[in-house]
């Protein structure tokens, strides 16, 4: 039985290689950054090939595009509907 509190992500069916966010992450070059729309998160690939999420609330590193993508999806799924609040 499907838990009603669990929302399925469309790219779980289509494959993450079709997700524009995953592709942006995977295409990052060293010292290049992107901003995640509707959030205050910035993603950077550092000189050691690690992926970093930087925001006012956190600064975490991930060893692969896949692990970073999974964390970003978890963070985005935790946001209230309508995106994050602007201050």
Buried (B, 14 or more C-beta within 10 A) or exposed (E): EEEEEEEEEEBEEEEBEEBEBBEBBBEBEEEEEBEBEEBEBEBBBBEEEBBBBBBEEEEEBBEEBBEBBBBBBEBBEEEEEEEEEEE
